[in-house]
Amino acid sequence: MRSLDIARDTCERHHPGLLKALDAVEMPEREAAGSPVLEIFKEYGGAGLLVPREYGGVGADALDAVRVTRALGSYSPSLAAAATMHNFTVAMLFALADRVVPPTEEQKALLSRVAPDGMLLASGWAEGRTQQDILSPSVTAVAVEDGFVLNGAKKPCSLSRSMDLLTASVTLPDADGGQPSLAVLLIPADSEGISVHPFWDSPVLAAAQSEEVRLHDVHVPEHLVIRGTPDDPSRLDDLQQATFVWFELLITSAYVGAASALTELVMRRERGTVTDRAALGIQLESAVGLTEGCARALRDGVDGEESVAAALTARFAIQKSLAAVSEQAVELLGGIAFIKSPEVAYLSSALHPLAFHPPGRTSSSPHLVEYFNGGPLQI
């Protein structure tokens, strides 16, 4: 498939050998708990895709990022989902670093290790919680001397067993009784008080390592806290919209990748009539066009509410489209393929979780209607 070949070529350009290494592992092993896909991802430089070049990374733009994620999704939906959590977190942290003048030496030293050392970043934010904003805090912080003590849990937390750094958004009280502020804390995964517990029971996307991460009296020193400052108190708030767009685009692309693999099976096996295959291809390519169109807009400077509305519109349209792709592709491949090829049933099942990522379509509907009618957009 032409557009999937372009996505794979983009991945090969940025991470030479990664897809070949993934392809060498049979799909059941790739997608199972205990899969080696995250180790392969690290080995072939996957952690550095959105890390700026001055920090030793690839510095990919939004279009290349969605293409790489789609390519990963066509080989391993689990890896693409986990890579999304890493990459959107990286996008936030380096956007913050770009605006901190200058970042602390400790922060700069830590960020400079992400790409060269292949550090994987997990998110302790609200991803996975029903009807919650991706950027909502999921842990609590209490101020202590030289930093904060964190308590709480994140479930599911992708990359839970492979993460090198856990990032958490917390609401910090104002010392003078004013409005609380949002801060991002950088927490080494080997910090005392962090533990990982079983949570993900489904075999679908099991290799994403989406278990429960608990934090019990975890101390985070002040130099690993990124917060607003008196001269720029809304610094984090200003970046939330851009970060939200990154998440929506990348996670959608992960599932488009899985749908692409399913569609490719139909095309290669020449199942159904030419008209059937054309209809299936049109359905899939419309999803590709929506994600890549939003990525181009983000790359070219569209931001704020306009970018968020575009990303959500694309995501919800694609969510519906991929359900049709799954139904059509499985029907065209036929019963014997479903019985004899576990990948057919697996890829079809792997498309459903897109609907579970925040924000939910139902909760978003009144906000989108208000925006479509000329009002402000709330996430």
Phi, psi and omega per residue, in radians:
M1 nan 2.267 -3.000
R2 -1.008 -0.917 -3.059
S3 -1.195 -0.561 3.098
L4 -1.244 -0.616 3.048
D5 -1.082 -0.686 3.103
I6 -1.096 -0.754 3.116
A7 -1.087 -0.753 3.141
R8 -1.174 -0.676 3.093
D9 -1.106 -0.662 3.099
T10 -1.113 -0.751 3.103
C11 -1.106 -0.736 -3.138
E12 -1.132 -0.625 3.137
R13 -1.138 -0.691 -3.094
H14 -1.552 -0.535 -3.096
H15 -2.343 1.266 -3.070
P16 -0.982 2.254 3.073
G17 1.572 -0.191 -3.057
L18 -1.108 -0.875 -3.080
L19 -1.166 -0.640 3.095
K20 -1.095 -0.708 3.117
A21 -1.153 -0.673 3.083
L22 -1.156 -0.714 -3.097
D23 -1.149 -0.402 3.139
A24 -1.287 -0.201 3.107
V25 -1.781 2.259 3.125
E26 -1.075 2.509 -3.058
M27 -0.952 -0.756 3.122
P28 -0.989 -0.656 3.110
E29 -1.288 -0.669 3.120
R30 -0.989 -0.675 -2.981
E31 -1.727 -0.003 -3.079
A32 -1.515 2.783 2.965
A33 -1.037 2.398 -3.070
G34 1.501 0.126 3.115
S35 -1.071 2.616 3.109
P36 -1.534 0.120 -2.968
V37 -1.099 -0.600 -3.138
L38 -1.259 -0.591 3.047
E39 -1.155 -0.687 3.088
I40 -1.120 -0.753 3.116
F41 -0.987 -0.793 3.113
K42 -1.141 -0.779 -3.078
E43 -1.038 -0.617 -3.078
Y44 -1.756 0.420 2.978
G45 1.364 0.326 -3.117
G46 -1.055 -0.535 -3.074
A47 -1.147 -0.352 -3.022
G48 -1.684 0.118 -3.016
L49 -0.959 -0.849 -3.088
L50 -1.786 0.105 3.045
V51 -1.310 2.254 -3.132
P52 -1.022 2.674 -3.089
R53 -1.081 -0.581 -3.135
E54 -1.177 -0.260 3.061
Y55 -1.818 0.220 3.071
G56 1.583 0.155 -3.101
G57 -1.737 -3.013 -3.139
V58 -1.349 -0.656 -3.096
G59 1.184 0.672 -3.100
A60 -1.168 2.611 3.065
D61 -1.515 3.120 -3.026
A62 -1.117 -0.668 -3.120
L63 -1.133 -0.817 3.102
D64 -1.103 -0.626 -3.118
A65 -1.118 -0.765 -3.139
V66 -1.223 -0.548 3.104
R67 -1.212 -0.744 3.096
V68 -1.085 -0.759 -3.141
T69 -1.110 -0.696 3.085
R70 -1.091 -0.760 3.122
A71 -1.057 -0.773 3.097
L72 -1.057 -0.742 -3.136
G73 -1.102 -0.487 3.131
S74 -1.288 -0.355 3.085
Y75 -1.767 -0.696 -3.090
S76 -2.625 1.690 3.090
P77 -0.979 -0.601 3.113
S78 -1.071 -0.814 -3.131
L79 -1.125 -0.723 -3.131
A80 -1.087 -0.680 3.107
A81 -1.161 -0.765 3.129
A82 -1.156 -0.724 3.122
A83 -1.092 -0.590 3.084
T84 -1.059 -0.778 -3.124
M85 -1.107 -0.717 3.071
H86 -1.109 -0.868 -2.991
N87 -1.215 -0.666 3.133
F88 -1.216 -0.555 3.078
T89 -1.173 -0.741 3.071
V90 -1.045 -0.758 -3.138
A91 -1.015 -0.740 3.119
M92 -1.144 -0.857 -3.037
L93 -1.120 -0.720 -3.111
F94 -1.357 -0.444 2.977
A95 -1.146 -0.702 3.067
L96 -1.113 -0.786 -3.119
A97 -1.070 -0.594 -3.139
D98 -1.183 -0.472 -3.089
R99 -1.698 -0.273 3.055
V100 -1.351 2.239 -3.090
V101 -2.137 1.778 -0.304
P102 -1.561 2.944 2.996
P103 -1.138 2.717 3.099
T104 -1.095 2.727 -3.132
E105 -1.070 -0.653 3.138
E106 -1.159 -0.729 3.117
Q107 -1.144 -0.760 -3.131
K108 -1.111 -0.719 3.135
A109 -1.112 -0.690 -3.135
L110 -1.198 -0.800 -3.132
L111 -1.136 -0.528 3.141
S112 -1.240 -0.202 3.136
R113 -1.637 -0.253 -3.005
V114 -1.002 -0.968 -3.112
A115 -1.284 -0.904 -3.094
P116 -1.058 -0.645 -3.101
D117 -1.626 -0.054 -3.117
G118 1.129 0.618 -3.116
M119 -1.212 2.321 3.107
L120 -1.752 2.313 -3.077
L121 -1.891 2.131 3.047
A122 -1.710 2.783 -3.107
S123 -1.919 2.180 3.043
G124 -1.681 0.444 3.134
W125 -1.559 -2.841 -2.898
A126 -1.603 0.228 3.125
E127 -1.000 2.327 3.115
G128 1.699 -0.207 3.136
R129 -1.594 2.223 -3.032
T130 -0.956 2.252 3.073
Q131 1.024 0.497 3.120
Q132 -1.886 2.625 3.026
D133 -1.207 2.380 3.119
I134 -0.961 -0.501 -3.051
L135 -1.702 0.095 3.125
S136 -1.238 2.458 3.095
P137 -1.101 2.484 3.081
S138 -2.127 0.090 3.049
V139 -2.352 2.835 3.118
T140 -1.923 2.635 -3.121
A141 -2.222 2.374 3.064
V142 -2.082 2.233 -3.114
A143 -1.195 2.344 3.041
V144 -2.360 3.080 3.100
E145 -1.067 2.262 3.137
D146 1.062 0.785 2.997
G147 2.357 -2.516 -3.063
F148 -2.471 2.733 3.011
V149 -1.973 2.227 -3.058
L150 -1.848 2.509 3.005
N151 -2.452 2.562 3.131
G152 2.520 -2.954 -3.125
A153 -2.620 2.646 3.030
K154 -2.178 2.121 3.096
K155 -2.597 2.188 -0.066
P156 -1.374 2.739 3.080
C157 -2.236 1.764 3.136
S158 -1.061 2.621 -3.118
L159 1.232 0.312 -2.989
S160 -1.008 -0.607 -3.084
R161 -1.717 -0.131 -3.133
S162 -2.014 -0.104 -3.054
M163 -1.136 2.527 3.002
D164 -1.766 -0.456 -3.088
L165 -2.496 2.308 3.046
L166 -1.843 2.234 3.062
T167 -1.823 2.475 -3.132
A168 -2.380 2.378 3.002
S169 -1.618 2.362 3.136
V170 -2.384 2.674 3.044
T171 -1.686 2.084 -3.096
L172 -1.752 2.288 3.115
P173 -1.197 2.597 3.098
D174 -1.468 2.296 -3.072
A175 -1.087 -0.470 -3.106
D176 -1.722 0.188 3.102
G177 1.485 0.160 3.132
G178 -1.434 -2.830 -3.119
Q179 -1.155 2.399 3.058
P180 -1.161 2.761 -3.115
S181 -2.144 2.760 3.108
L182 -1.623 2.413 3.092
A183 -2.380 2.744 3.062
V184 -1.984 2.244 -3.133
L185 -1.910 2.430 3.123
L186 -1.804 2.042 -2.985
I187 -2.128 1.936 3.060
P188 -0.972 2.383 -3.035
A189 -1.134 -0.373 3.130
D190 -1.624 0.252 3.114
S191 -1.102 2.503 3.099
E192 -1.094 2.327 3.123
G193 1.805 -0.141 3.082
I194 -1.647 2.273 3.103
S195 -2.431 2.661 -3.123
V196 -2.014 2.355 -3.068
H197 -2.326 2.588 3.141
P198 -1.020 2.439 3.099
F199 -2.559 -0.739 -3.008
W200 -1.485 1.874 -3.103
D201 -1.671 -0.305 -3.107
S202 -1.297 2.495 3.044
P203 -1.294 -0.258 -3.136
V204 -1.385 2.198 -3.128
L205 1.122 0.453 -3.107
A206 -1.115 -0.491 -3.090
A207 -1.309 -0.097 3.089
A208 -1.332 -0.116 3.111
Q209 1.002 0.858 -3.089
S210 -1.605 1.255 3.139
E211 -1.747 -3.025 3.102
E212 -1.601 2.278 3.032
V213 -1.937 2.147 3.137
R214 -1.887 2.475 3.077
L215 -2.081 2.086 3.141
H216 -2.157 1.875 3.127
D217 0.909 0.850 3.134
V218 -1.485 2.124 -3.124
H219 -1.539 2.260 3.069
V220 -2.093 2.027 -3.119
P221 -1.175 2.729 -3.061
E222 -0.983 -0.613 -3.065
H223 -1.238 -0.138 3.081
L224 -1.881 0.361 3.104
V225 -1.936 2.160 3.080
I226 -1.875 2.062 -3.042
R227 -2.440 3.002 3.021
G228 -1.174 2.770 -3.133
T229 -2.136 2.822 -3.106
P230 -0.980 -0.603 -3.126
D231 -1.483 -0.166 -3.127
D232 -2.611 1.116 -2.996
P233 -1.163 -0.349 -3.105
S234 -1.801 0.364 -3.065
R235 -0.966 -0.798 3.133
L236 -1.214 -0.715 -3.125
D237 -1.046 -0.693 -3.124
D238 -1.097 -0.466 -3.086
L239 -1.629 -0.169 -3.070
Q240 -1.101 -0.708 -3.112
Q241 -1.107 -0.785 -3.139
A242 -1.101 -0.703 3.133
T243 -1.148 -0.692 3.103
F244 -1.040 -0.750 3.134
V245 -1.098 -0.751 3.100
W246 -0.984 -0.819 -3.125
F247 -1.055 -0.875 -3.076
E248 -1.086 -0.741 -3.136
L249 -1.151 -0.793 -3.070
L250 -1.237 -0.743 -3.115
I251 -1.183 -0.640 3.080
T252 -1.117 -0.727 3.135
S253 -1.102 -0.580 3.105
A254 -1.035 -0.768 -3.122
Y255 -1.340 -0.552 3.017
V256 -1.066 -0.608 3.085
G257 -1.092 -0.778 3.111
A258 -1.104 -0.729 3.097
A259 -1.134 -0.579 3.119
S260 -1.135 -0.719 3.123
A261 -1.108 -0.686 3.124
L262 -1.164 -0.756 3.125
T263 -1.149 -0.665 3.128
E264 -1.069 -0.627 3.082
L265 -1.063 -0.733 3.119
V266 -1.106 -0.780 -3.104
M267 -1.141 -0.791 -3.108
R268 -1.133 -0.652 -3.103
R269 -1.547 -0.042 3.108
E270 0.927 0.829 3.139
R271 -1.402 2.535 -3.138
G272 1.273 -3.039 3.096
T273 -1.431 2.913 3.057
V274 -1.016 -0.679 3.120
T275 -1.115 -0.699 3.092
D276 -1.068 -0.809 -3.097
R277 -1.188 -0.644 3.097
A278 -1.107 -0.740 3.140
A279 -1.092 -0.726 3.108
L280 -1.121 -0.787 3.121
G281 -1.082 -0.694 3.123
I282 -1.096 -0.755 3.129
Q283 -1.059 -0.789 -3.139
L284 -1.186 -0.815 -3.072
E285 -1.154 -0.435 3.049
S286 -1.155 -0.644 3.083
A287 -1.179 -0.728 3.096
V288 -1.069 -0.784 -3.130
G289 -1.075 -0.678 3.118
L290 -1.139 -0.807 -3.129
T291 -1.159 -0.777 -3.106
E292 -1.218 -0.578 3.081
G293 -1.119 -0.756 3.087
C294 -1.124 -0.683 3.129
A295 -1.117 -0.731 3.097
R296 -1.089 -0.719 3.125
A297 -1.092 -0.749 3.111
L298 -1.112 -0.756 3.121
R299 -1.074 -0.624 -3.055
D300 -1.558 0.085 2.977
G301 1.929 -0.030 3.069
V302 -1.168 2.293 -3.101
D303 -2.549 -2.951 3.091
G304 1.106 -2.650 -3.086
E305 -1.042 -0.593 -3.131
E306 -1.073 -0.750 -3.128
S307 -1.221 -0.669 3.125
V308 -1.139 -0.791 3.127
A309 -1.083 -0.703 3.128
A310 -1.130 -0.746 -3.123
A311 -1.155 -0.739 3.132
L312 -1.194 -0.714 3.094
T313 -1.038 -0.800 3.122
A314 -1.098 -0.811 -3.087
R315 -1.043 -0.828 -3.085
F316 -1.247 -0.599 3.057
A317 -1.147 -0.733 -3.140
I318 -1.195 -0.667 3.106
Q319 -0.949 -0.777 3.112
K320 -1.228 -0.693 -3.105
S321 -1.137 -0.702 -3.098
L322 -1.186 -0.494 3.051
A323 -1.110 -0.689 3.106
A324 -1.215 -0.681 3.100
V325 -1.042 -0.801 -3.133
S326 -1.051 -0.855 -3.118
E327 -1.067 -0.816 -3.108
Q328 -1.147 -0.790 -3.063
A329 -1.136 -0.792 -3.129
V330 -1.107 -0.717 3.115
E331 -1.100 -0.749 -3.126
L332 -1.206 -0.636 3.137
L333 -1.181 -0.542 3.012
G334 1.615 2.926 -3.050
G335 -1.158 -0.658 -3.128
I336 -1.139 -0.730 3.099
A337 -1.082 -0.691 3.128
F338 -1.122 -0.667 -3.112
I339 -1.316 -0.732 -2.990
K340 -1.647 -0.296 -3.085
S341 -2.064 1.668 -3.120
P342 -0.980 -0.477 -3.105
E343 -1.113 -0.500 -3.137
V344 -1.129 -0.898 3.124
A345 -1.122 -0.667 -3.104
Y346 -1.156 -0.859 -3.112
L347 -1.080 -0.672 3.094
S348 -1.090 -0.781 3.124
S349 -1.141 -0.598 -3.061
A350 -1.238 -0.162 3.124
L351 -1.448 -0.386 -3.027
H352 -1.183 -0.631 -3.050
P353 -1.115 -0.204 3.078
L354 -0.959 -0.617 -3.108
A355 -1.188 -0.295 -3.040
F356 -1.615 -0.209 -3.134
H357 -1.331 2.537 -3.141
P358 -1.299 2.656 -0.069
P359 -1.467 2.730 3.104
G360 -1.231 2.651 -3.136
R361 -1.085 -0.705 -3.112
T362 -1.130 -0.816 -3.110
S363 -1.208 -0.452 -3.120
S364 -1.435 -0.382 -2.996
S365 -0.991 -0.855 -3.124
P366 -1.114 -0.571 3.138
H367 -1.239 -0.675 3.104
L368 -1.198 -0.691 3.107
V369 -1.077 -0.741 3.108
E370 -1.072 -0.725 3.127
Y371 -1.170 -0.775 3.137
F372 -1.044 -0.516 -3.118
N373 -1.596 0.186 3.034
G374 1.784 0.006 -3.139
G375 -1.570 -3.098 3.100
P376 -1.313 2.795 3.123
L377 -1.858 2.222 3.053
Q378 -1.937 2.400 3.109
I379 -1.475 nan nan
